[in-house]
C-alpha cells in the first residue's frame, strides 16, 4: 500500500477533518507544546490512530524538512478525481460550476497558494495536468495551509482535450492573459466557467490559450511587467467570487 508523510499542524488536522485519506500513524515531536496539537492528538485517539512521540531530529529525518511544526502523519496518497467526476457533481454554492485550470505551474508553493484561494472562493474544483505541473504533494498541502485536503482536484493527461470536454458541457473557458481582449472587471464570470491560470514564467501555453473562449487581463501600472501567478489567480478568482454573489 502506497503511503506518504504529510506534515505541519494545519495540513495534518485538515486531512483528519476532511476524512479523504487513510491515517496509519501520527507522529508528534516530544518537545512540542501541547496546546496547539491537543486537538490533533485527541482526534487521532478517538479515531483509533496510533500516536508516536519522536525526538525532533527523528521527525525532521522522517519529513525531510525542518518546518514540520512538530507534527507529521503517515497517510494514504492524496485522492485525485477524474475530470468526468468533477464535471458531473456540482458542489458549489450556486447553480453554476466555477473551475480553476492551472496550466504549467511547477512551483508547489504557487500551487498551494492557488488551491487555498480556490477553497476560500468556493470554487467547484481544480484541474491540473499530470505532466509539467507541481503534484498534490505534502509540500503543496503545507503551502495551502491544509486547503489541499478539502479541494476537489482532477489531474488530466491533456489540458486541451479537457478544455474541449468542459466546452461540451456548456462551460465557458476564460484564460488569464496580459494580452486579453478585456479586463477581468469587464468580463462576465457569473455562469458556468473555467478560469485558466498559466505558469510562473511563460503564462498559459499557446495551444491551451488558442482553445480558450476568451482571454482576460488584470489591469496594472508600474515598472513590473507581470504579477506572480498565484497573486494573479487570486485577484481573478475573487473578482469572479464578487460577481457570483446573490
C-alpha angles and dihedrals in degrees: 000000000000117000138172137195118247119188143190131066097265099042093049095044094045091049088054091049094046092052092205097120132057111242114216101172140353119218123203127184110242093228096047115125108251101222099075096039099042094093090051094050093046091049091050093048092049089050093049094247116155112247119206126186115215137181110262091245090054090051090050090052090049095051098033091226139081096220095074092118089222094291132097139151139202105230144160117271120279110278110236124188136226116252091244091057091050093051097044098053115061106195097164125116091246132058089250129075121237116192132180118217113198112201123193099342108149101169108097091206092057090047091049092050092050092050091050091053092045090055093047091048090051098240118180093233148319129246125203132171120251090228130046091023141097110259126234090264134158087264090057091048090052093045090051092050088240096310089122089068091065101036120105099230128183123193115205135191097220124027095196092054089047091053090052091050091052091049090053086058092055095258117143116223116220117187120205105226135151090229094052124141096240138015121257087250090061094044126096110235097166103099136055102317144159118205115210117209119188136215130289097260112019103024121214114001114252097248092047090048091050091057096051116107092220138008118216131187137205112235113235142164134201137062098296110096100211146007125249109271095243092046092049091048091049093051092050094044092052093048086054090046090052093050093048095056114113 
